[in-house]
Amino acid sequence: MKKPLKFLSAVAAAAAMTMGLAACGSGGSGGGGNASGDTITYWASNQGNSIEDTAAKLKPSLDRFTEKTGVKVKLEVIGWPDLYNRILTAVTSGDGPDVLNIGNTWAVTLQETGAFEPVEGKLLEAVGGKDRFVQSSWSTGGAPGKTPTSVPIYGLAYNLYYNTKLFKAAGIDKAPATWDEFVADAKKLTKDTNGDGKPDQWGFTVAGASVQQNAHQAFVRGLQNGGELFDSSGKPTFDSAEQVKGVKQFIDLMATDKVIAPSDAEIVDGAQKVDNLINGKAAMMFDQSPIKNFTARDFKDWGVAAVPMMTAGATGDEGTQSHVAGINISVFKNSKNKDNAFKLAGWLTSDDEQAYLNKAFSSLPVVNGVTDKDPAFQTEEVKAKQDALANHAKPMPLIAKEGQMETLNGTAMKGLFAKAATGSVSEADIKAALADANNQMAAAQ
């Protein structure tokens, strides 16, 4: 694969980022680089419980593809902490796969490199046209007004998940609908169960060191409080009064409300957060797709509800409960096996494979009508996620430096959680941290 014709400075800046970004969590069964003849390479994101689990679940679909088309697929599943940097390396070196998954929040940044095939012509025909897709998911494929360079494959959204056994023990009979109810319930659920004078059961658990998950919450909590990360002219507003209020609500869960374990400030991997819920160390969490973990652990004492809002029944920006989360698929522009790469993109987004893959990975089909045909997508959990994605979600800002935006906001919150774990955090501390992030973002534009 040749070096891309268009390589922008935005990618060089992105390469310096230290976070492992994702939408929506080494090793694998193949290497990078284009294959030849009737073999194509596919870099898949880790959607399962492990690299091996994801590969095992993808294999039946890829085997069916080979049987149908005669095209073999050389698969490598790449973990989320490594995937973004692997893609950037492939862009700069020209040594990448034919087809790959991306976190949908990276779409505009990667589009700016010019390294990926526009979704038009043969590729658009292969996936059946944009009208087949859920509109909110399709909108994540690239910058507004430009031809997208990625197609949705897995849909995700945040929900509130809770431990029903702990709720029952605390006398709570339904999930909170508003933020005030949520905080009140979290306090009831924070307990000293072993009598040593310190809480060992917490109302809420969070991956406080996850830059990505922190950035998602800065986005959602800001919108719920009337804020936004950028104004209408594109100027960053990370430190507006509304954004500060929203971030403060989230940090206060540890710093002031004392419903999050201080040790959560060190959690990077969302899987640890899920473990806390399963093990009864925490009663609630916000997450995109923990069902696969629940199933693997035979955990049945769980419930699901919408992420609380400031006012029950809120709509518009103030009714935002999630960003439009999910995974997209792209084709490298200089693939030597482009026609076969298009076939794979079409296959993975076909109705039957959308049903199979999204059942396997506890995510949402991104093609219209698929959920109506399969009982697996009629559960309470799936319906809650569908409602969030369709009615209470907005895409993260579709800008070329989206990755840098996530890094700056998420890192600021990571530092605030670390401070909260060992002491107090004032509104002035939060304002200062977000102002610093805002200034760095403005300087980078």
NORWOPE-V319415 format. One record per pair of residues at least 24 apart in sequence whose ideal C-beta (glycine too) atoms are under 6 Angstrom apart, sorted by the first residue. I is the first residue (numbers start at 0). J is the second residue. D is the distance in whole Angstrom. If there is no record, write none. Layout:
i=I j=J d=D
i=I j=J d=D
This chain:
i=0 j=33 d=5
i=0 j=93 d=5
i=0 j=95 d=6
i=0 j=333 d=5
i=1 j=93 d=5
i=1 j=333 d=5
i=2 j=93 d=4
i=3 j=113 d=6
i=3 j=114 d=4
i=5 j=113 d=3
i=7 j=111 d=5
i=9 j=111 d=5
i=9 j=399 d=5
i=10 j=112 d=5
i=13 j=108 d=6
i=13 j=402 d=5
i=14 j=87 d=5
i=16 j=402 d=6
i=16 j=406 d=5
i=18 j=210 d=4
i=18 j=406 d=5
i=19 j=79 d=5
i=19 j=80 d=4
i=20 j=83 d=5
i=20 j=102 d=6
i=20 j=211 d=6
i=20 j=402 d=6
i=21 j=79 d=4
i=21 j=102 d=4
i=21 j=211 d=6
i=22 j=102 d=4
i=22 j=103 d=5
i=22 j=104 d=6
i=22 j=324 d=5
i=22 j=325 d=6
i=22 j=326 d=6
i=23 j=155 d=4
i=23 j=287 d=4
i=23 j=324 d=4
i=24 j=79 d=5
i=26 j=50 d=5
i=27 j=75 d=4
i=27 j=76 d=5
i=28 j=54 d=5
i=28 j=74 d=5
i=29 j=73 d=4
i=29 j=74 d=5
i=29 j=75 d=4
i=31 j=94 d=6
i=31 j=96 d=6
i=32 j=94 d=5
i=33 j=97 d=6
i=33 j=335 d=5
i=34 j=73 d=5
i=37 j=69 d=6
i=37 j=70 d=5
i=38 j=71 d=4
i=38 j=73 d=6
i=39 j=72 d=6
i=39 j=97 d=4
i=39 j=336 d=5
i=39 j=339 d=5
i=39 j=340 d=6
i=40 j=73 d=5
i=40 j=96 d=4
i=40 j=97 d=5
i=41 j=72 d=5
i=41 j=74 d=5
i=41 j=96 d=6
i=41 j=98 d=5
i=42 j=75 d=5
i=42 j=77 d=6
i=42 j=96 d=5
i=42 j=99 d=4
i=43 j=76 d=5
i=43 j=100 d=5
i=44 j=82 d=6
i=44 j=100 d=4
i=44 j=326 d=6
i=45 j=76 d=6
i=45 j=78 d=5
i=46 j=360 d=4
i=48 j=291 d=6
i=48 j=295 d=5
i=50 j=76 d=5
i=56 j=359 d=4
i=60 j=352 d=5
i=60 j=355 d=6
i=64 j=346 d=5
i=68 j=342 d=6
i=70 j=339 d=5
i=90 j=114 d=5
i=95 j=331 d=5
i=97 j=334 d=4
i=97 j=336 d=5
i=97 j=340 d=4
i=98 j=330 d=6
i=98 j=340 d=5
i=98 j=343 d=5
i=99 j=329 d=6
i=100 j=326 d=5
i=100 j=328 d=6
i=101 j=149 d=6
i=101 j=327 d=5
i=101 j=329 d=6
i=103 j=139 d=4
i=103 j=325 d=5
i=103 j=327 d=5
i=104 j=395 d=5
i=104 j=401 d=6
i=106 j=139 d=6
i=106 j=140 d=6
i=106 j=141 d=5
i=106 j=149 d=5
i=106 j=327 d=6
i=107 j=142 d=5
i=107 j=397 d=5
i=107 j=398 d=6
i=107 j=399 d=5
i=107 j=401 d=6
i=108 j=399 d=6
i=108 j=401 d=5
i=108 j=402 d=5
i=110 j=141 d=5
i=110 j=148 d=5
i=111 j=399 d=5
i=114 j=332 d=6
i=115 j=148 d=4
i=115 j=329 d=5
i=115 j=332 d=6
i=116 j=330 d=4
i=116 j=332 d=5
i=117 j=146 d=4
i=117 j=148 d=6
i=118 j=147 d=5
i=118 j=150 d=6
i=119 j=146 d=5
i=121 j=341 d=6
i=122 j=341 d=5
i=125 j=341 d=4
i=125 j=344 d=6
i=125 j=345 d=4
i=126 j=150 d=5
i=126 j=344 d=6
i=126 j=345 d=5
i=126 j=348 d=5
i=131 j=366 d=5
i=132 j=365 d=6
i=132 j=366 d=6
i=133 j=365 d=5
i=135 j=323 d=5
i=135 j=388 d=6
i=136 j=325 d=6
i=136 j=365 d=4
i=138 j=394 d=6
i=139 j=323 d=6
i=139 j=394 d=5
i=142 j=397 d=5
i=143 j=397 d=6
i=148 j=329 d=6
i=149 j=327 d=4
i=149 j=329 d=4
i=150 j=328 d=5
i=151 j=325 d=6
i=151 j=327 d=5
i=151 j=365 d=4
i=152 j=326 d=5
i=152 j=328 d=5
i=152 j=347 d=6
i=153 j=325 d=5
i=153 j=326 d=4
i=153 j=362 d=4
i=154 j=325 d=5
i=154 j=362 d=6
i=154 j=363 d=3
i=154 j=365 d=5
i=154 j=388 d=6
i=155 j=287 d=4
i=155 j=288 d=6
i=155 j=324 d=4
i=155 j=325 d=5
i=155 j=362 d=6
i=156 j=321 d=4
i=156 j=324 d=5
i=156 j=384 d=5
i=156 j=387 d=4
i=156 j=388 d=4
i=156 j=392 d=6
i=157 j=285 d=5
i=157 j=287 d=6
i=157 j=306 d=5
i=157 j=321 d=4
i=158 j=303 d=5
i=158 j=383 d=5
i=158 j=384 d=6
i=159 j=304 d=5
i=159 j=306 d=5
i=160 j=284 d=6
i=160 j=286 d=6
i=160 j=289 d=6
i=160 j=301 d=6
i=160 j=303 d=6
i=161 j=282 d=6
i=161 j=283 d=5
i=161 j=302 d=5
i=162 j=276 d=6
i=162 j=282 d=5
i=162 j=300 d=6
i=163 j=300 d=5
i=163 j=302 d=5
i=164 j=300 d=4
i=165 j=282 d=4
i=174 j=304 d=3
i=175 j=307 d=5
i=176 j=311 d=4
i=177 j=307 d=6
i=177 j=311 d=5
i=178 j=307 d=5
i=178 j=309 d=5
i=181 j=307 d=4
i=182 j=256 d=6
i=185 j=258 d=4
i=186 j=258 d=6
i=188 j=282 d=4
i=189 j=258 d=5
i=201 j=259 d=6
i=201 j=260 d=5
i=201 j=281 d=5
i=202 j=258 d=4
i=202 j=282 d=5
i=203 j=252 d=6
i=203 j=258 d=5
i=203 j=259 d=5
i=203 j=283 d=5
i=204 j=263 d=6
i=204 j=272 d=5
i=204 j=275 d=4
i=204 j=281 d=4
i=204 j=284 d=5
i=205 j=259 d=6
i=205 j=263 d=5
i=206 j=266 d=4
i=206 j=269 d=5
i=206 j=272 d=5
i=207 j=263 d=5
i=207 j=264 d=4
i=207 j=266 d=6
i=207 j=416 d=4
i=208 j=265 d=6
i=208 j=266 d=6
i=208 j=267 d=5
i=208 j=413 d=5
i=209 j=267 d=6
i=210 j=409 d=3
i=210 j=410 d=5
i=210 j=413 d=6
i=213 j=409 d=4
i=213 j=412 d=4
i=213 j=413 d=6
i=214 j=405 d=4
i=214 j=408 d=5
i=214 j=409 d=4
i=215 j=322 d=6
i=216 j=249 d=5
i=217 j=246 d=6
i=217 j=408 d=4
i=218 j=322 d=6
i=218 j=395 d=6
i=219 j=319 d=5
i=220 j=245 d=3
i=220 j=248 d=6
i=220 j=249 d=5
i=221 j=245 d=4
i=222 j=316 d=5
i=222 j=319 d=4
i=223 j=308 d=6
i=223 j=309 d=5
i=223 j=317 d=6
i=228 j=396 d=6
i=229 j=396 d=6
i=235 j=437 d=5
i=235 j=440 d=4
i=235 j=441 d=6
i=237 j=433 d=5
i=237 j=436 d=5
i=237 j=437 d=4
i=238 j=433 d=4
i=238 j=434 d=4
i=238 j=437 d=5
i=243 j=429 d=6
i=243 j=430 d=5
i=246 j=429 d=6
i=247 j=426 d=6
i=247 j=429 d=5
i=250 j=415 d=5
i=250 j=419 d=6
i=250 j=424 d=6
i=253 j=419 d=4
i=254 j=419 d=4
i=254 j=424 d=4
i=261 j=420 d=4
i=264 j=416 d=4
i=264 j=417 d=5
i=264 j=420 d=4
i=287 j=324 d=5
i=288 j=361 d=5
i=288 j=362 d=6
i=290 j=361 d=4
i=291 j=361 d=5
i=303 j=380 d=5
i=303 j=383 d=5
i=318 j=391 d=5
i=319 j=391 d=6
i=319 j=393 d=6
i=320 j=387 d=5
i=320 j=391 d=4
i=321 j=387 d=5
i=321 j=392 d=5
i=322 j=395 d=5
i=323 j=392 d=5
i=323 j=394 d=5
i=403 j=443 d=6
i=407 j=436 d=4
i=407 j=439 d=6
i=407 j=440 d=6
i=408 j=436 d=6
i=411 j=436 d=5
